[in-house]
Amino acid sequence: MTVDMKDYLKEPKKLSLDDRLYLVTRNLSKKSHIEVDQAKFKKDPLKSVLTICPAKVYEEHEENGECKVNFENRLECGTCQVAGREYVKWKNPDSGFGMSLKNG
């Protein structure tokens, strides 16, 4: 069997966020296990939780400046516990709920 090195040197396929999130299986609860202290969020000049989350779980509401939580996108990586430790309260999902990887 001959291996063509050109196949290995090709640029990898780029996946959109939605395509990447599709690779995660979720059993969603009706309620979020993530809470945001909105007053502390609004006072944070960096609001790093908006940009550091790999799954775009956090969005700033344009009209009122509050942090909207799209908990159904979560990857349970814990990044938000570091970036937003002053105002993000995160706990494990209820038993039987959460995420698992489809491939891997």
Rosetta blueprint (number, residue, H / E / L):
1 M L
2 T L
3 V L
4 D L
5 M H
6 K H
7 D H
8 Y H
9 L H
10 K L
11 E L
12 P L
13 K L
14 K L
15 L L
16 S L
17 L H
18 D H
19 D H
20 R H
21 L H
22 Y H
23 L L
24 V E
25 T E
26 R E
27 N E
28 L L
29 S L
30 K L
31 K L
32 S L
33 H L
34 I E
35 E E
36 V E
37 D L
38 Q H
39 A H
40 K H
41 F H
42 K H
43 K H
44 D L
45 P L
46 L L
47 K L
48 S L
49 V H
50 L H
51 T H
52 I H
53 C L
54 P L
55 A L
56 K L
57 V L
58 Y E
59 E E
60 E E
61 H L
62 E L
63 E L
64 N L
65 G L
66 E L
67 C E
68 K E
69 V E
70 N L
71 F H
72 E H
73 N H
74 R L
75 L L
76 E L
77 C L
78 G L
79 T H
80 C H
81 Q H
82 V H
83 A H
84 G L
85 R L
86 E L
87 Y L
88 V E
89 K E
90 W E
91 K L
92 N L
93 P L
94 D L
95 S L
96 G L
97 F L
98 G E
99 M E
100 S E
101 L E
102 K L
103 N L
104 G L
